[in-house]
Amino acid sequence: MPYVLDASIAANWCFHDEQDRRADAAFERLGHERALVPLLWWYEIRNVVLSGERRGRITEEHTTYFLARLERLPIDLAALPDPAAILAFARRHRLTFYDAAYLELARREHLALATLDDALATAARGEDVLLIES
């Protein structure tokens, strides 16, 4: 069954000095499952690696390699969301609109969510969305 992948998980895969069992579990699942992401994920993950370059955490070459590798993974862009639902989740759980988009997608599609964001994980639990934890 597919799952919703947020940018914090994919960012963890990029930076070798970060390790988390939730990110490892999400990556392992891609061996036999697809991940679904909101459109903003495409931009968000590229901004994360660009910020990593600017901070000297990774090189341009690593960015190019990582993004090419990411493109080969079974990650699909989801259809446009229900903006009213995203606003409602953002308001109810005090999330950014961006983070609420991941919650809306997981809830709408009845999928588990892979995230390293504590506030988003708490909101997911509050909405009865399963989390990929290990």
PyMOL commands that place a pseudoatom at each C-alpha (Angstrom):
pseudoatom trace, name=CA, resn=MET, resi=1, chain=A, elem=C, hetatm=0, pos=[0.000, 0.000, 0.000]
pseudoatom trace, name=CA, resn=PRO, resi=2, chain=A, elem=C, hetatm=0, pos=[1.361, 3.471, -0.801]
pseudoatom trace, name=CA, resn=TYR, resi=3, chain=A, elem=C, hetatm=0, pos=[2.203, 5.998, 1.882]
pseudoatom trace, name=CA, resn=VAL, resi=4, chain=A, elem=C, hetatm=0, pos=[2.598, 9.780, 2.066]
pseudoatom trace, name=CA, resn=LEU, resi=5, chain=A, elem=C, hetatm=0, pos=[6.198, 10.956, 2.185]
pseudoatom trace, name=CA, resn=ASP, resi=6, chain=A, elem=C, hetatm=0, pos=[7.088, 14.365, 3.554]
pseudoatom trace, name=CA, resn=ALA, resi=7, chain=A, elem=C, hetatm=0, pos=[10.202, 16.363, 2.720]
pseudoatom trace, name=CA, resn=SER, resi=8, chain=A, elem=C, hetatm=0, pos=[11.767, 15.884, 6.157]
pseudoatom trace, name=CA, resn=ILE, resi=9, chain=A, elem=C, hetatm=0, pos=[12.144, 12.174, 5.438]
pseudoatom trace, name=CA, resn=ALA, resi=10, chain=A, elem=C, hetatm=0, pos=[13.680, 12.674, 1.990]
pseudoatom trace, name=CA, resn=ALA, resi=11, chain=A, elem=C, hetatm=0, pos=[15.996, 15.375, 3.371]
pseudoatom trace, name=CA, resn=ASN, resi=12, chain=A, elem=C, hetatm=0, pos=[17.234, 12.868, 5.924]
pseudoatom trace, name=CA, resn=TRP, resi=13, chain=A, elem=C, hetatm=0, pos=[18.229, 10.570, 3.062]
pseudoatom trace, name=CA, resn=CYS, resi=14, chain=A, elem=C, hetatm=0, pos=[20.307, 13.365, 1.528]
pseudoatom trace, name=CA, resn=PHE, resi=15, chain=A, elem=C, hetatm=0, pos=[22.406, 14.360, 4.516]
pseudoatom trace, name=CA, resn=HIS, resi=16, chain=A, elem=C, hetatm=0, pos=[24.771, 11.655, 5.702]
pseudoatom trace, name=CA, resn=ASP, resi=17, chain=A, elem=C, hetatm=0, pos=[25.156, 13.222, 9.142]
pseudoatom trace, name=CA, resn=GLU, resi=18, chain=A, elem=C, hetatm=0, pos=[21.460, 12.624, 9.848]
pseudoatom trace, name=CA, resn=GLN, resi=19, chain=A, elem=C, hetatm=0, pos=[20.147, 9.219, 10.821]
pseudoatom trace, name=CA, resn=ASP, resi=20, chain=A, elem=C, hetatm=0, pos=[16.612, 8.293, 11.816]
pseudoatom trace, name=CA, resn=ARG, resi=21, chain=A, elem=C, hetatm=0, pos=[14.889, 4.919, 11.930]
pseudoatom trace, name=CA, resn=ARG, resi=22, chain=A, elem=C, hetatm=0, pos=[11.658, 6.435, 10.559]
pseudoatom trace, name=CA, resn=ALA, resi=23, chain=A, elem=C, hetatm=0, pos=[13.499, 7.688, 7.477]
pseudoatom trace, name=CA, resn=ASP, resi=24, chain=A, elem=C, hetatm=0, pos=[15.166, 4.297, 7.090]
pseudoatom trace, name=CA, resn=ALA, resi=25, chain=A, elem=C, hetatm=0, pos=[11.801, 2.533, 7.350]
pseudoatom trace, name=CA, resn=ALA, resi=26, chain=A, elem=C, hetatm=0, pos=[10.241, 4.841, 4.759]
pseudoatom trace, name=CA, resn=PHE, resi=27, chain=A, elem=C, hetatm=0, pos=[13.142, 4.229, 2.374]
pseudoatom trace, name=CA, resn=GLU, resi=28, chain=A, elem=C, hetatm=0, pos=[12.929, 0.465, 2.814]
pseudoatom trace, name=CA, resn=ARG, resi=29, chain=A, elem=C, hetatm=0, pos=[9.221, 0.539, 1.995]
pseudoatom trace, name=CA, resn=LEU, resi=30, chain=A, elem=C, hetatm=0, pos=[10.037, 2.053, -1.398]
pseudoatom trace, name=CA, resn=GLY, resi=31, chain=A, elem=C, hetatm=0, pos=[11.453, -1.345, -2.307]
pseudoatom trace, name=CA, resn=HIS, resi=32, chain=A, elem=C, hetatm=0, pos=[7.898, -2.708, -2.529]
pseudoatom trace, name=CA, resn=GLU, resi=33, chain=A, elem=C, hetatm=0, pos=[5.554, 0.285, -2.207]
pseudoatom trace, name=CA, resn=ARG, resi=34, chain=A, elem=C, hetatm=0, pos=[5.044, 3.652, -3.853]
pseudoatom trace, name=CA, resn=ALA, resi=35, chain=A, elem=C, hetatm=0, pos=[5.054, 6.960, -2.024]
pseudoatom trace, name=CA, resn=LEU, resi=36, chain=A, elem=C, hetatm=0, pos=[2.636, 9.775, -2.721]
pseudoatom trace, name=CA, resn=VAL, resi=37, chain=A, elem=C, hetatm=0, pos=[3.558, 13.423, -2.242]
pseudoatom trace, name=CA, resn=PRO, resi=38, chain=A, elem=C, hetatm=0, pos=[1.784, 16.742, -2.648]
pseudoatom trace, name=CA, resn=LEU, resi=39, chain=A, elem=C, hetatm=0, pos=[3.066, 18.908, -5.480]
pseudoatom trace, name=CA, resn=LEU, resi=40, chain=A, elem=C, hetatm=0, pos=[4.809, 21.241, -3.047]
pseudoatom trace, name=CA, resn=TRP, resi=41, chain=A, elem=C, hetatm=0, pos=[7.172, 18.368, -2.088]
pseudoatom trace, name=CA, resn=TRP, resi=42, chain=A, elem=C, hetatm=0, pos=[8.895, 18.651, -5.477]
pseudoatom trace, name=CA, resn=TYR, resi=43, chain=A, elem=C, hetatm=0, pos=[9.835, 22.263, -4.710]
pseudoatom trace, name=CA, resn=GLU, resi=44, chain=A, elem=C, hetatm=0, pos=[10.429, 21.741, -1.015]
pseudoatom trace, name=CA, resn=ILE, resi=45, chain=A, elem=C, hetatm=0, pos=[13.005, 18.973, -1.381]
pseudoatom trace, name=CA, resn=ARG, resi=46, chain=A, elem=C, hetatm=0, pos=[14.938, 20.963, -3.958]
pseudoatom trace, name=CA, resn=ASN, resi=47, chain=A, elem=C, hetatm=0, pos=[14.979, 23.961, -1.655]
pseudoatom trace, name=CA, resn=VAL, resi=48, chain=A, elem=C, hetatm=0, pos=[16.250, 21.766, 1.191]
pseudoatom trace, name=CA, resn=VAL, resi=49, chain=A, elem=C, hetatm=0, pos=[19.206, 20.476, -0.823]
pseudoatom trace, name=CA, resn=LEU, resi=50, chain=A, elem=C, hetatm=0, pos=[19.990, 23.943, -2.162]
pseudoatom trace, name=CA, resn=SER, resi=51, chain=A, elem=C, hetatm=0, pos=[20.039, 25.230, 1.421]
pseudoatom trace, name=CA, resn=GLY, resi=52, chain=A, elem=C, hetatm=0, pos=[22.336, 22.346, 2.309]
pseudoatom trace, name=CA, resn=GLU, resi=53, chain=A, elem=C, hetatm=0, pos=[24.699, 23.403, -0.466]
pseudoatom trace, name=CA, resn=ARG, resi=54, chain=A, elem=C, hetatm=0, pos=[24.688, 27.012, 0.705]
pseudoatom trace, name=CA, resn=ARG, resi=55, chain=A, elem=C, hetatm=0, pos=[25.520, 25.925, 4.245]
pseudoatom trace, name=CA, resn=GLY, resi=56, chain=A, elem=C, hetatm=0, pos=[28.375, 23.747, 3.033]
pseudoatom trace, name=CA, resn=ARG, resi=57, chain=A, elem=C, hetatm=0, pos=[26.726, 20.492, 4.132]
pseudoatom trace, name=CA, resn=ILE, resi=58, chain=A, elem=C, hetatm=0, pos=[26.769, 19.029, 0.617]
pseudoatom trace, name=CA, resn=THR, resi=59, chain=A, elem=C, hetatm=0, pos=[28.363, 19.823, -2.725]
pseudoatom trace, name=CA, resn=GLU, resi=60, chain=A, elem=C, hetatm=0, pos=[26.699, 20.665, -6.031]
pseudoatom trace, name=CA, resn=GLU, resi=61, chain=A, elem=C, hetatm=0, pos=[27.746, 17.227, -7.238]
pseudoatom trace, name=CA, resn=HIS, resi=62, chain=A, elem=C, hetatm=0, pos=[26.024, 15.561, -4.303]
pseudoatom trace, name=CA, resn=THR, resi=63, chain=A, elem=C, hetatm=0, pos=[22.863, 17.587, -5.002]
pseudoatom trace, name=CA, resn=THR, resi=64, chain=A, elem=C, hetatm=0, pos=[22.868, 16.474, -8.638]
pseudoatom trace, name=CA, resn=TYR, resi=65, chain=A, elem=C, hetatm=0, pos=[23.466, 12.841, -7.644]
pseudoatom trace, name=CA, resn=PHE, resi=66, chain=A, elem=C, hetatm=0, pos=[20.814, 12.899, -4.911]
pseudoatom trace, name=CA, resn=LEU, resi=67, chain=A, elem=C, hetatm=0, pos=[18.112, 14.494, -7.066]
pseudoatom trace, name=CA, resn=ALA, resi=68, chain=A, elem=C, hetatm=0, pos=[18.785, 12.043, -9.908]
pseudoatom trace, name=CA, resn=ARG, resi=69, chain=A, elem=C, hetatm=0, pos=[18.528, 9.164, -7.451]
pseudoatom trace, name=CA, resn=LEU, resi=70, chain=A, elem=C, hetatm=0, pos=[15.316, 10.589, -6.013]
pseudoatom trace, name=CA, resn=GLU, resi=71, chain=A, elem=C, hetatm=0, pos=[13.793, 10.794, -9.516]
pseudoatom trace, name=CA, resn=ARG, resi=72, chain=A, elem=C, hetatm=0, pos=[14.276, 7.032, -9.909]
pseudoatom trace, name=CA, resn=LEU, resi=73, chain=A, elem=C, hetatm=0, pos=[12.350, 6.183, -6.754]
pseudoatom trace, name=CA, resn=PRO, resi=74, chain=A, elem=C, hetatm=0, pos=[8.652, 5.219, -6.929]
pseudoatom trace, name=CA, resn=ILE, resi=75, chain=A, elem=C, hetatm=0, pos=[7.358, 8.593, -5.731]
pseudoatom trace, name=CA, resn=ASP, resi=76, chain=A, elem=C, hetatm=0, pos=[4.216, 9.985, -7.344]
pseudoatom trace, name=CA, resn=LEU, resi=77, chain=A, elem=C, hetatm=0, pos=[2.809, 13.502, -7.284]
pseudoatom trace, name=CA, resn=ALA, resi=78, chain=A, elem=C, hetatm=0, pos=[-0.753, 13.602, -5.975]
pseudoatom trace, name=CA, resn=ALA, resi=79, chain=A, elem=C, hetatm=0, pos=[-3.699, 15.382, -7.527]
pseudoatom trace, name=CA, resn=LEU, resi=80, chain=A, elem=C, hetatm=0, pos=[-4.466, 18.872, -6.322]
pseudoatom trace, name=CA, resn=PRO, resi=81, chain=A, elem=C, hetatm=0, pos=[-5.797, 18.938, -2.759]
pseudoatom trace, name=CA, resn=ASP, resi=82, chain=A, elem=C, hetatm=0, pos=[-8.888, 20.314, -1.112]
pseudoatom trace, name=CA, resn=PRO, resi=83, chain=A, elem=C, hetatm=0, pos=[-7.659, 23.771, -0.002]
pseudoatom trace, name=CA, resn=ALA, resi=84, chain=A, elem=C, hetatm=0, pos=[-10.465, 24.171, 2.549]
pseudoatom trace, name=CA, resn=ALA, resi=85, chain=A, elem=C, hetatm=0, pos=[-9.431, 20.927, 4.248]
pseudoatom trace, name=CA, resn=ILE, resi=86, chain=A, elem=C, hetatm=0, pos=[-5.800, 22.045, 4.367]
pseudoatom trace, name=CA, resn=LEU, resi=87, chain=A, elem=C, hetatm=0, pos=[-6.791, 25.341, 5.974]
pseudoatom trace, name=CA, resn=ALA, resi=88, chain=A, elem=C, hetatm=0, pos=[-8.938, 23.498, 8.502]
pseudoatom trace, name=CA, resn=PHE, resi=89, chain=A, elem=C, hetatm=0, pos=[-6.093, 21.150, 9.456]
pseudoatom trace, name=CA, resn=ALA, resi=90, chain=A, elem=C, hetatm=0, pos=[-3.625, 24.047, 9.640]
pseudoatom trace, name=CA, resn=ARG, resi=91, chain=A, elem=C, hetatm=0, pos=[-5.934, 26.001, 11.918]
pseudoatom trace, name=CA, resn=ARG, resi=92, chain=A, elem=C, hetatm=0, pos=[-6.977, 23.073, 14.114]
pseudoatom trace, name=CA, resn=HIS, resi=93, chain=A, elem=C, hetatm=0, pos=[-3.427, 21.812, 14.676]
pseudoatom trace, name=CA, resn=ARG, resi=94, chain=A, elem=C, hetatm=0, pos=[-1.505, 25.106, 14.335]
pseudoatom trace, name=CA, resn=LEU, resi=95, chain=A, elem=C, hetatm=0, pos=[0.456, 23.750, 11.353]
pseudoatom trace, name=CA, resn=THR, resi=96, chain=A, elem=C, hetatm=0, pos=[1.902, 25.624, 8.415]
pseudoatom trace, name=CA, resn=PHE, resi=97, chain=A, elem=C, hetatm=0, pos=[-0.221, 25.369, 5.297]
pseudoatom trace, name=CA, resn=TYR, resi=98, chain=A, elem=C, hetatm=0, pos=[2.631, 23.334, 3.793]
pseudoatom trace, name=CA, resn=ASP, resi=99, chain=A, elem=C, hetatm=0, pos=[2.651, 20.750, 6.576]
pseudoatom trace, name=CA, resn=ALA, resi=100, chain=A, elem=C, hetatm=0, pos=[-1.141, 20.590, 6.601]
pseudoatom trace, name=CA, resn=ALA, resi=101, chain=A, elem=C, hetatm=0, pos=[-0.979, 19.629, 2.901]
pseudoatom trace, name=CA, resn=TYR, resi=102, chain=A, elem=C, hetatm=0, pos=[0.786, 16.373, 3.835]
pseudoatom trace, name=CA, resn=LEU, resi=103, chain=A, elem=C, hetatm=0, pos=[-1.841, 15.671, 6.489]
pseudoatom trace, name=CA, resn=GLU, resi=104, chain=A, elem=C, hetatm=0, pos=[-4.688, 16.419, 4.082]
pseudoatom trace, name=CA, resn=LEU, resi=105, chain=A, elem=C, hetatm=0, pos=[-3.217, 14.035, 1.500]
pseudoatom trace, name=CA, resn=ALA, resi=106, chain=A, elem=C, hetatm=0, pos=[-2.735, 11.210, 3.997]
pseudoatom trace, name=CA, resn=ARG, resi=107, chain=A, elem=C, hetatm=0, pos=[-6.232, 11.665, 5.353]
pseudoatom trace, name=CA, resn=ARG, resi=108, chain=A, elem=C, hetatm=0, pos=[-7.878, 12.006, 1.925]
pseudoatom trace, name=CA, resn=GLU, resi=109, chain=A, elem=C, hetatm=0, pos=[-6.177, 8.902, 0.535]
pseudoatom trace, name=CA, resn=HIS, resi=110, chain=A, elem=C, hetatm=0, pos=[-6.365, 6.893, 3.807]
pseudoatom trace, name=CA, resn=LEU, resi=111, chain=A, elem=C, hetatm=0, pos=[-2.590, 6.388, 3.796]
pseudoatom trace, name=CA, resn=ALA, resi=112, chain=A, elem=C, hetatm=0, pos=[0.096, 6.288, 6.462]
pseudoatom trace, name=CA, resn=LEU, resi=113, chain=A, elem=C, hetatm=0, pos=[2.372, 9.325, 6.765]
pseudoatom trace, name=CA, resn=ALA, resi=114, chain=A, elem=C, hetatm=0, pos=[6.161, 9.320, 6.980]
pseudoatom trace, name=CA, resn=THR, resi=115, chain=A, elem=C, hetatm=0, pos=[7.450, 12.460, 8.712]
pseudoatom trace, name=CA, resn=LEU, resi=116, chain=A, elem=C, hetatm=0, pos=[10.157, 13.602, 11.094]
pseudoatom trace, name=CA, resn=ASP, resi=117, chain=A, elem=C, hetatm=0, pos=[8.188, 16.727, 12.009]
pseudoatom trace, name=CA, resn=ASP, resi=118, chain=A, elem=C, hetatm=0, pos=[6.907, 16.373, 15.583]
pseudoatom trace, name=CA, resn=ALA, resi=119, chain=A, elem=C, hetatm=0, pos=[4.015, 18.821, 15.183]
pseudoatom trace, name=CA, resn=LEU, resi=120, chain=A, elem=C, hetatm=0, pos=[2.865, 17.115, 12.002]
pseudoatom trace, name=CA, resn=ALA, resi=121, chain=A, elem=C, hetatm=0, pos=[3.129, 13.682, 13.635]
pseudoatom trace, name=CA, resn=THR, resi=122, chain=A, elem=C, hetatm=0, pos=[1.056, 14.891, 16.597]
pseudoatom trace, name=CA, resn=ALA, resi=123, chain=A, elem=C, hetatm=0, pos=[-1.561, 16.330, 14.233]
pseudoatom trace, name=CA, resn=ALA, resi=124, chain=A, elem=C, hetatm=0, pos=[-1.642, 13.065, 12.283]
pseudoatom trace, name=CA, resn=ARG, resi=125, chain=A, elem=C, hetatm=0, pos=[-2.296, 11.098, 15.452]
pseudoatom trace, name=CA, resn=GLY, resi=126, chain=A, elem=C, hetatm=0, pos=[-5.086, 13.552, 16.284]
pseudoatom trace, name=CA, resn=GLU, resi=127, chain=A, elem=C, hetatm=0, pos=[-6.671, 12.861, 12.908]
pseudoatom trace, name=CA, resn=ASP, resi=128, chain=A, elem=C, hetatm=0, pos=[-6.249, 9.076, 13.199]
pseudoatom trace, name=CA, resn=VAL, resi=129, chain=A, elem=C, hetatm=0, pos=[-3.628, 8.993, 10.440]
pseudoatom trace, name=CA, resn=LEU, resi=130, chain=A, elem=C, hetatm=0, pos=[-1.158, 6.142, 10.846]
pseudoatom trace, name=CA, resn=LEU, resi=131, chain=A, elem=C, hetatm=0, pos=[2.532, 7.032, 11.032]
pseudoatom trace, name=CA, resn=ILE, resi=132, chain=A, elem=C, hetatm=0, pos=[5.484, 5.137, 9.648]
pseudoatom trace, name=CA, resn=GLU, resi=133, chain=A, elem=C, hetatm=0, pos=[7.659, 4.923, 12.723]
pseudoatom trace, name=CA, resn=SER, resi=134, chain=A, elem=C, hetatm=0, pos=[10.021, 2.012, 12.132]
for i in range(1, 134): cmd.bond("trace and resi %d" % i, "trace and resi %d" % (i + 1))
show_as sticks, trace
zoom trace
